[in-house]
Amino acid sequence: MGNREMEELIPLVNRLQDAFSALGQSCLLELPQIAVVGGQSAGKSSVLENFVGRDFLPRGSGIVTRRPLVLQLVTSKAEYAEFLHCKGKKFTDFDEVRHEIEAETDRVTGMNKGISSIPINLRVYSPHVLNLTLIDLPGITKVPVGDQPPDIEYQIREMIMQFIMRENCLILAVTPANTDLANSDALKLAKEVDPQGLRTIGVITKLDLMDEGTDAREVLENKLLPLRRGYVGVVNRSQKDIDGKKDIKAAMLAERKFFLSHPAYRHIADRMGTPHLQKVLNQQLTNHIRDTLPNFRNKIQGQLLSIEHEVEAYRNFKPEDPTRKTKALLQMVQQFAVDFEKRIEGSGDQVDTLELSGGAKINRIFHERFPFEIVKMEFNEKELRREISYAIKNIHGIRTGLFTPDMAFEAIVKKQIVKLKGPSLKSVDLVIQELINTVKKCTKKLANFPRLCEETERIVANHIREREGKTKDQVLLLIDIQVSYINTNHEDFIGFANAQQRSSQVHKKNTVGNQGTNLPPSRQIVIRKGWLTISNIGIMKGGSKGYWFVLTAESLSWYKDDEEKEKKYMLPLDNLKVRDVEKSFMSSKHIFALFNTEQRNVYKDYRFLELACDSQEDVDSWKASLLRAGVYPDKSLGNNKTENDENGQAENFSMDPQLERQVETIRNLVDSYMSIINKCIRDLIPKTIMHLMINNVKDFINSELLAQLYSSEDQNTLMEESAEQAQRRDEMLRMYQALKEALVIIGDINTATTFTPAPPPVDDSWIQHSRRSPPPSPTTQRRPTLSAPLTRPASGRGPAPAIPSPGPHSGAPPVPFRPGPLPPFPSSSSSSSDWFGAPPQVPSRPTRAPPSVPRRPPPAVPGRPS
């Protein structure tokens, strides 16, 4: 990939990032970071400066970079720099940037060579850069100096590792040419985090400072100590150049001249230098971008599909068009009516699986909450018996009655019927609350038009309140109708004869528990199943535990799990009652308890069985199910019990046998008649609420809501958009255009760039084993120059002399050794890399001494590359 290709890529990627920045979103196309790793004074900062094209980093000998520098390059029309620790201050003079880096480093680390892992964050804005992140890291050192800690090597290593271990970090492993490459700490660290060598590029610096007669040719050709992505040689500015204010452009020209003029590097000059290093990095960025594009394109297309329907409605939007407002108002009112009816009546489409709808909650009120409230207030055994005895005595007055007075029965029954008004009116209130909640949920779709939403809620809520009065009047009328005439000829009423027969039989003390008369025909019918937690038993054993409970008409059983294979216990329901338990401040569970009215243990050694649910609704539902099984709630409180004992204990328990039989007879009659009344009320109250309240509200919404909206306010006022809706519409349209533009840009990137496959793996095991057997470094091998004579070895059995590689600087062809053939001359079409890539083979033991080489080379052979 050339610089021209990169110049085409930069604006495309920046356009892509700008498209998302305009929407307040981060572009998912994250470009890699570039970290420069190496020893002290290896030239890391100079490599980074050359890449940026600006002279702004501190320079010197020893450890200069003592804190990580995170450099963010941002494409901008103006050129300036900003520090994170100097917010709002723009640096246009890059000499000031260098001084600020030095000052900020000294502020944290001190003046005496100390180091710190706290990074300096610098952002450079320029029209000549791509949005990248470059990281300048402290040089690797082993011996502490100044204020450096004893474990300086470990600290710097960990500091470097936290940056280069990221998968999207390219590693520039910088090694000076005048040191032993086999012991390069930079390459060892890179090998640890990048064992495949896909992210590591070797950089050889200070090629101009090598000893005379030595070079790093075989390293740069990637023949000796190879890396998968090879090495790039660079020549940085010397301290003399920096002091002389030599700019980076002039330094790059000097670098180019060095590689073209050096006899060892002339043939690979096109693959050396800072421009080529930029080219290699640019290709890595291009490959990364192209690898990211498929997933990026899929995400953009998914976003487009998700907003396309909404954008279609906005595309031809005309805010001031009156026909649009009229149409929108009609559609919204109709949709509100449909949504309300679906929530009440139920619907198979778009079923809510997270919470109960309004209709389902009203159903629970009708068939669980209302029956539970009726029975909860109806039975208070001691109080009822005391009232019956008072009624009988007051009717007889001064006389002693021989017969059970029917007037006592009517008085007690009427009093019990009147008590039904409370639960009946409470059920109306609960239904009203659910209707209002349902209206609020249905008006959420009108939130884009605040006035329309408010007016709709107000009109429907007012109508519900109007219907509330009529519904409650009808409910009270139903109760009063029942009070007005006590029908003792009802087919389900037991009559006096049966009541007296029951009272004359010997039976145990009558309890409210499971002695009810409304038990189902089959006591084995399963009433309810579900998970409950036994809380009080679990506390004894170190924690509550959940079981699968099965409730029938005669027992409550629990199992290990819902497969109902391993039964833990079966609890008979005889003489059981249910009571509420206060919720513990340490627990989120809601608890109710079962207990025995005869003061017996309910389960093993426990007087109470405390059962916990996740919500109060679950508690109420279980109580209603227990009610169906004949387990009634306990209403006896300590205060009531004391009051009963003080006021009427003597009368209740000092009744003569005749009065006791009369009380028992009236009690049986009341129980039988109230059973009929309860059945009737439980049937009529829901029907009344349904007819006068729910159905009426539905009809009102369908037929009269639109007319009342038109009469309440002007249509333009009702259909005035909220500021949030207008902003959302604009954002959606901008997002839609940005996403479409992003898809076009992705196509342009694919067209403008090419993918370069990674080089094949090389044997870089030398990095791992270099400490045990380091191969000889190329920088320590002296190569005789071509102008020096080759001396004959002292003995014929000695090693062969070094043979200079042919090159453009050589005036004569190489001298072959037998039996090796003379290498062919390169044709004009052959590249210099092919010519140098295949040197002639030299036998390890020549058959005869080589001829001497003349001191003065003959004239150049025609056709040989210059």
TABELWO-V730326 format. One record per residue. RES is the residue in one letter. OMEGA is omega in whole degrees, 0 to 359 (none if undefined). D_CENTER is the distance of its C-alpha to the mean C-alpha in Angstrom with 2 decimals. Layout:
BEGIN
RES/OMEGA/D_CENTER
RES/OMEGA/D_CENTER
END
This chain:
BEGIN
M/181/38.24
G/178/40.53
N/178/40.00
R/178/40.88
E/178/38.05
M/178/35.67
E/175/37.14
E/182/36.25
L/184/32.69
I/181/31.99
P/179/32.41
L/180/30.45
V/179/27.34
N/175/27.84
R/180/28.26
L/179/24.99
Q/179/23.18
D/180/25.24
A/180/24.38
F/178/20.70
S/179/21.64
A/179/23.84
L/182/20.95
G/180/19.00
Q/176/16.43
S/179/16.13
C/182/17.80
L/180/15.93
L/184/19.38
E/181/19.21
L/183/22.75
P/170/23.78
Q/179/25.06
I/181/28.71
A/180/29.84
V/186/33.57
V/177/34.68
G/179/38.28
G/179/41.00
Q/177/42.63
S/178/44.58
A/180/43.49
G/183/42.93
K/182/39.12
S/179/39.12
S/177/41.82
V/181/39.85
L/179/36.92
E/180/39.33
N/181/40.93
F/180/37.64
V/182/36.79
G/181/40.42
R/179/40.88
D/186/42.78
F/183/40.66
L/177/39.91
P/180/42.18
R/177/44.73
G/179/47.20
S/181/48.17
G/181/46.43
I/180/42.83
V/177/41.98
T/184/38.19
R/172/37.22
R/176/33.64
P/177/30.94
L/178/31.10
V/186/27.89
L/178/29.42
Q/177/27.41
L/183/29.54
V/178/28.93
T/182/31.08
S/179/33.13
K/179/36.60
A/180/37.78
E/179/37.94
Y/181/36.98
A/177/34.81
E/174/32.62
F/177/31.58
L/181/28.48
H/176/30.88
C/185/33.24
K/177/31.11
G/181/33.12
K/180/35.93
K/179/36.67
F/176/38.76
T/176/40.95
D/185/43.30
F/169/41.70
D/176/44.32
E/177/42.77
V/180/39.37
R/180/41.02
H/180/42.62
E/177/39.39
I/180/37.68
E/182/40.69
A/180/40.73
E/176/37.04
T/180/37.45
D/182/40.52
R/183/38.89
V/188/36.39
T/184/38.35
G/186/41.91
M/190/44.87
N/170/45.78
K/179/43.48
G/180/40.58
I/178/37.05
S/178/33.54
S/179/30.00
I/186/28.87
P/168/28.47
I/182/30.27
N/181/28.16
L/178/30.41
R/181/29.70
V/178/32.54
Y/182/32.91
S/176/35.38
P/187/36.29
H/185/37.02
V/173/33.65
L/180/30.44
N/183/27.05
L/174/26.78
T/177/26.17
L/184/29.17
I/175/29.44
D/187/32.86
L/177/32.98
P/180/35.85
G/181/38.52
I/180/38.77
T/183/41.63
K/183/43.17
V/180/45.74
P/175/44.73
V/177/46.79
G/181/47.11
D/183/44.39
Q/181/42.15
P/180/41.08
P/181/42.68
D/183/39.46
I/181/39.03
E/181/38.58
Y/182/35.69
Q/180/33.94
I/179/34.23
R/180/33.12
E/178/29.87
M/180/29.36
I/184/29.84
M/183/27.71
Q/176/24.52
F/189/24.87
I/180/26.38
M/177/24.20
R/186/21.38
E/182/21.66
N/179/22.04
C/173/24.84
L/186/28.42
I/171/30.99
L/181/34.42
A/187/36.56
V/179/39.53
T/176/42.85
P/181/46.25
A/182/48.97
N/173/51.44
T/182/49.53
D/183/49.10
L/183/46.15
A/180/46.05
N/183/44.93
S/178/42.21
D/180/39.42
A/180/37.16
L/178/37.53
K/178/36.99
L/179/33.67
A/180/32.57
K/181/33.70
E/185/31.54
V/182/28.21
D/184/29.44
P/179/31.80
Q/179/32.09
G/183/33.19
L/184/31.06
R/188/29.79
T/175/33.01
I/177/35.92
G/178/39.06
V/180/40.75
I/181/44.39
T/175/45.73
K/175/49.21
L/181/51.05
D/182/53.81
L/180/54.37
M/179/55.27
D/180/58.73
E/181/61.41
G/178/61.85
T/176/58.31
D/182/55.32
A/186/51.85
R/185/52.59
E/176/51.63
V/182/48.29
L/174/47.47
E/178/48.61
N/177/46.03
K/179/48.89
L/182/48.98
L/190/45.79
P/170/43.65
L/183/39.98
R/179/38.05
R/172/37.63
G/184/40.89
Y/173/42.11
V/178/42.80
G/178/45.63
V/175/45.62
V/182/48.25
N/175/47.07
R/175/49.21
S/178/51.42
Q/178/51.76
K/178/55.02
D/181/53.31
I/178/50.75
D/179/53.52
G/176/55.41
K/177/52.53
K/185/52.16
D/187/49.25
I/180/46.61
K/178/48.17
A/179/51.52
A/179/49.93
M/176/48.39
L/178/51.82
A/178/53.39
E/179/50.80
R/179/51.61
K/180/55.31
F/184/54.90
F/180/53.33
L/184/55.86
S/183/58.80
H/184/57.91
P/182/59.71
A/186/56.98
Y/186/54.09
R/184/55.87
H/180/54.95
I/184/51.20
A/180/51.14
D/179/48.87
R/180/46.20
M/173/46.54
G/182/45.67
T/178/42.84
P/179/42.79
H/176/42.25
L/176/39.49
Q/180/37.77
K/179/38.42
V/179/36.83
L/178/33.71
N/179/33.60
Q/176/33.76
Q/178/30.84
L/180/28.79
T/179/30.04
N/180/29.18
H/181/25.63
I/181/25.28
R/176/26.92
D/183/24.74
T/189/21.58
L/183/23.11
P/179/22.88
N/179/19.11
F/179/18.98
R/179/21.59
N/179/19.83
K/179/16.71
I/179/19.19
Q/176/21.21
G/177/18.36
Q/179/17.69
L/181/21.45
L/184/21.84
S/183/19.29
I/187/21.19
E/182/24.63
H/180/25.86
E/180/25.07
V/179/26.55
E/179/29.63
A/181/30.39
Y/192/30.12
R/181/32.13
N/185/35.54
F/176/34.70
K/188/37.72
P/187/37.08
E/181/40.79
D/182/41.96
P/179/43.55
T/178/43.44
R/181/39.68
K/179/39.37
T/180/41.70
K/180/39.90
A/179/36.47
L/179/37.90
L/182/39.46
Q/183/36.35
M/178/34.15
V/178/36.72
Q/179/37.17
Q/176/33.44
F/179/33.29
A/179/36.21
V/180/34.67
D/180/31.36
F/181/33.36
E/179/35.57
K/180/32.76
R/180/31.08
I/185/34.49
E/183/36.08
G/181/33.07
S/180/32.01
G/181/30.99
D/180/28.80
Q/180/25.26
V/177/25.30
D/181/22.88
T/183/21.53
L/180/19.70
E/179/22.80
L/177/26.55
S/181/28.14
G/180/31.14
G/180/33.68
A/179/32.29
K/177/32.29
I/176/35.86
N/178/36.89
R/177/35.81
I/182/37.85
F/193/40.87
H/177/40.90
E/185/39.29
R/183/39.26
F/176/42.68
P/180/44.64
F/179/43.16
E/179/44.25
I/183/47.72
V/180/48.35
K/180/46.83
M/191/49.51
E/191/52.31
F/167/53.22
N/197/54.65
E/184/57.45
K/180/59.59
E/180/59.45
L/181/60.37
R/178/63.31
R/179/64.55
E/179/64.45
I/181/66.38
S/177/69.03
Y/181/69.43
A/180/69.77
I/182/72.46
K/181/74.39
N/178/74.24
I/178/75.45
H/180/78.36
G/183/79.12
I/183/82.31
R/174/83.12
T/185/82.02
G/176/80.39
L/184/81.44
F/178/78.75
T/184/75.04
P/179/74.67
D/178/72.51
M/177/71.99
A/177/69.85
F/182/67.68
E/180/67.21
A/181/66.50
I/182/63.80
V/180/62.24
K/179/62.16
K/179/60.51
Q/180/57.83
I/180/57.28
V/180/56.88
K/181/54.06
L/180/52.03
K/181/51.66
G/178/48.91
P/182/46.44
S/179/47.36
L/178/46.66
K/178/43.43
S/176/42.23
V/179/43.05
D/180/40.97
L/179/37.95
V/178/38.27
I/180/38.62
Q/179/35.44
E/178/33.53
L/180/35.19
I/177/34.20
N/179/30.54
T/178/30.69
V/181/32.26
K/179/29.52
K/180/26.79
C/181/28.93
T/178/29.51
K/179/25.86
K/178/26.68
L/186/29.44
A/179/27.30
N/179/28.06
F/189/31.66
P/181/31.80
R/178/35.55
L/179/35.47
C/181/32.69
E/182/34.66
E/179/37.95
T/179/36.71
E/183/35.32
R/183/38.56
I/182/40.95
V/180/39.39
A/177/39.01
N/179/42.66
H/178/43.79
I/179/42.00
R/176/43.79
E/180/47.05
R/179/46.62
E/181/45.75
G/180/49.31
K/180/50.92
T/180/48.79
K/176/49.53
D/180/53.20
Q/178/53.28
V/178/51.60
L/178/54.14
L/178/56.87
L/179/55.89
I/180/56.15
D/177/59.46
I/179/60.79
Q/180/60.17
V/188/61.95
S/182/64.87
Y/178/66.21
I/185/65.87
N/179/66.56
T/176/68.09
N/179/69.13
H/186/65.60
E/180/65.51
D/181/62.81
F/186/64.61
I/180/66.37
G/184/69.43
F/185/71.66
A/181/73.29
N/179/70.10
A/178/68.74
Q/180/71.91
Q/179/71.87
R/183/68.38
S/181/69.32
S/180/72.43
Q/178/70.58
V/178/69.74
H/181/66.04
K/181/63.69
K/183/62.34
N/179/60.42
T/182/56.70
V/188/54.00
G/186/51.68
N/181/52.23
Q/182/55.70
G/183/54.60
T/187/56.53
N/180/53.62
L/181/52.39
P/181/51.46
P/178/54.11
S/182/52.23
R/179/50.75
Q/180/48.66
I/178/46.40
V/182/42.72
I/183/41.51
R/173/37.89
K/177/35.46
G/180/32.16
W/173/30.31
L/179/31.61
T/175/31.43
I/191/34.79
S/186/34.14
N/179/37.56
I/180/38.47
G/180/35.18
I/180/35.70
M/185/39.03
K/175/37.49
G/179/34.57
G/180/31.83
S/184/31.57
K/182/31.20
G/177/30.32
Y/176/32.87
W/185/33.48
F/177/36.19
V/181/38.79
L/172/41.06
T/182/44.45
A/183/47.45
E/183/49.01
S/173/46.37
L/182/42.81
S/173/41.60
W/186/38.47
Y/179/37.21
K/179/34.91
D/186/32.55
D/174/32.63
E/175/34.85
E/178/37.68
K/183/39.50
E/181/39.77
K/179/41.22
K/184/40.94
Y/173/43.33
M/184/45.09
L/175/45.99
P/184/48.88
L/181/48.43
D/175/52.04
N/179/52.45
L/172/48.70
K/181/47.14
V/177/43.65
R/179/42.73
D/176/39.69
V/180/38.30
E/181/36.77
K/179/33.05
S/180/32.51
F/179/30.61
M/185/28.89
S/176/27.78
S/183/25.51
K/174/27.81
H/194/30.63
I/167/33.92
F/187/37.29
A/172/40.29
L/178/43.16
F/182/46.61
N/182/50.20
T/179/52.72
E/175/55.47
Q/177/53.76
R/177/53.10
N/180/50.17
V/185/47.48
Y/181/45.89
K/182/47.68
D/185/48.38
Y/178/46.02
R/182/47.46
F/172/44.08
L/183/41.26
E/182/38.09
L/186/35.35
A/176/31.81
C/180/29.37
D/183/25.82
S/178/27.11
Q/177/30.47
E/178/30.56
D/178/30.64
V/180/33.43
D/180/35.45
S/178/35.05
W/177/36.34
K/178/39.17
A/178/40.20
S/177/40.25
L/177/42.33
L/178/44.60
R/179/45.29
A/178/46.26
G/177/48.67
V/188/46.75
Y/178/47.20
P/180/45.67
D/179/47.68
K/185/49.01
S/175/51.35
L/182/50.53
G/181/52.48
N/179/54.04
N/182/55.13
K/180/56.62
T/180/58.61
E/179/59.84
N/181/60.93
D/184/62.75
E/188/64.58
N/189/65.52
G/183/66.28
Q/182/66.20
A/182/69.98
E/184/70.41
N/186/67.71
F/177/69.05
S/179/72.74
M/175/73.06
D/183/76.16
P/181/75.69
Q/179/76.70
L/180/74.15
E/178/71.48
R/179/72.25
Q/177/72.16
V/180/68.75
E/179/67.44
T/179/68.88
I/180/67.35
R/179/64.03
N/179/64.10
L/179/65.09
V/180/62.32
D/181/59.75
S/184/60.98
Y/179/61.15
M/175/57.79
S/178/56.25
I/181/57.69
I/180/56.52
N/180/52.98
K/180/52.77
C/182/54.08
I/180/51.84
R/178/48.68
D/188/49.61
L/184/50.85
I/176/48.34
P/179/45.31
K/179/47.62
T/179/48.82
I/181/45.36
M/184/44.30
H/187/47.39
L/185/47.82
M/192/44.25
I/181/41.57
N/180/43.67
N/179/45.29
V/177/42.03
K/180/40.92
D/180/44.31
F/181/44.13
I/183/40.80
N/190/42.17
S/190/45.59
E/185/45.76
L/183/42.41
L/180/42.82
A/180/46.38
Q/175/45.46
L/179/42.69
Y/183/45.30
S/184/47.76
S/183/45.43
E/177/44.49
D/183/45.00
Q/180/42.87
N/178/41.80
T/180/40.59
L/186/38.65
M/176/36.95
E/184/36.10
E/172/32.55
S/178/30.19
A/179/29.35
E/180/25.63
Q/178/26.54
A/178/28.77
Q/179/26.15
R/181/23.59
R/179/26.32
D/180/27.13
E/180/23.55
M/179/23.13
L/178/26.47
R/179/25.68
M/181/22.40
Y/179/24.33
Q/180/27.03
A/180/24.77
L/177/23.03
K/178/26.51
E/179/27.81
A/178/25.04
L/178/26.15
V/181/29.70
I/179/28.94
I/176/27.28
G/178/30.49
D/179/32.56
I/178/30.80
N/181/31.54
T/187/35.09
A/186/35.69
T/176/34.48
T/181/35.40
F/177/33.64
T/182/35.48
P/180/34.92
A/177/34.54
P/178/37.89
P/179/38.83
P/177/38.22
V/179/41.02
D/179/42.32
D/179/40.81
S/179/41.56
W/180/43.89
I/182/40.98
Q/188/40.31
H/187/44.01
S/182/45.35
R/182/46.06
R/181/48.37
S/183/50.23
P/175/49.44
P/181/51.06
P/181/53.35
S/180/51.69
P/183/52.96
T/179/53.45
T/178/56.13
Q/179/58.12
R/178/60.92
R/180/61.70
P/178/65.22
T/184/65.49
L/180/67.35
S/181/70.22
A/179/71.03
P/174/73.44
L/181/72.40
T/179/74.58
R/178/75.93
P/183/74.83
A/183/77.44
S/178/77.71
G/181/77.33
R/180/75.03
G/180/72.67
P/179/69.19
A/178/69.02
P/179/68.57
A/182/65.41
I/180/65.63
P/177/64.19
S/178/61.79
P/180/63.19
G/182/61.82
P/180/62.83
H/184/64.61
S/181/66.92
G/183/70.31
A/176/71.44
P/180/69.86
P/180/68.74
V/181/71.38
P/172/70.62
F/177/71.53
R/3/73.13
P/182/72.23
G/180/69.17
P/178/69.73
L/181/69.58
P/180/66.18
P/175/66.31
F/178/66.10
P/174/62.99
S/180/63.47
S/180/62.64
S/182/59.56
S/178/58.13
S/180/55.38
S/180/55.81
S/177/52.90
D/182/54.69
W/182/57.87
F/183/56.40
G/183/54.05
A/179/56.98
P/178/59.61
P/181/62.81
Q/180/62.87
V/180/65.12
P/181/66.75
S/181/66.33
R/182/70.12
P/180/72.33
T/177/75.69
R/180/77.46
A/179/76.95
P/177/75.40
P/179/77.65
S/180/77.50
V/180/75.57
P/182/77.59
R/181/76.70
R/181/76.79
P/176/74.62
P/179/76.38
P/183/75.45
A/179/72.15
V/179/72.29
P/180/71.71
G/178/68.56
R/181/66.64
P/180/63.40
S/none/63.78
END
